[in-house]
């Protein structure tokens, strides 16, 4: 809930000063914010979610593979202390990203640290 409230607090300023041509949102979008965007005629593309209505474009993702491949890429560059910064813990997309991240670390024989 905190994330949604913070997003709502930032939203008017972003629209007023920065967004003119469209909005790209990764993950969940608050229905009230989506309604405001649509009422202003801004095109919206949401990545990772579906069934938002026929007037909202969306693209599905494989978050498990994405988390894995991103972590694998960083490991391949020699990075070892790779943190995961996700959104709300109840977000299914973030759960899959975290699962992919952890899986890549385990497959590379590096130990996953629970807390940094």
Helices and strands as residue ranges (DSSP letters): H 2-17, E 23-26, H 31-39, E 44-47, E 57-59, H 63-76, H 92-107
